[in-house]
Amino acid sequence: MRARLLLLALLLAVVAGMASAAPAWAACEKDSIDTLSEAGDLIILMSGQAYDVADADQATAALWQEGEDVLVCRHTIVNKDESGERIKVRPH
C-alpha cells in the first residue's frame, strides 16, 4: 500500500511539473527553417524572420536542416526535429 502511495505521489509531481512548464511554451511561435547558412550563423524561417545565431551555438545550428520545425521563444530557437536542441539568437 505504501508503494502505491509513493507511486501516486510521484505521478502527481510529474504531472504538476509538466503543467507548470506549459505556459512557458505558450509564448513561443511555431515556424520552420527556410534557409540556414553553411556556417550556422544565420537562420531564416518560413515566416521570413531572420536570426543571427550566438557564436557558441553556431556549430549546433549548422547541423540543422531546412524544413525542420522549430519554436521561436524570445531569444531562443528550439528545434523540435532535433530532440529539442536550443540555440540563442537575436533578430537579424
Secondary structure, DSSP 4 states (H G I P E B T S, - for coil): -HHHHHHHHHHHHHHHHHHHHHHHHHT-EEEEEEEE-TTSSEEEETTS-EEEEPGGGHHHHHT--TT-EEEEETTEEEEGGGTTEEEEEEE-
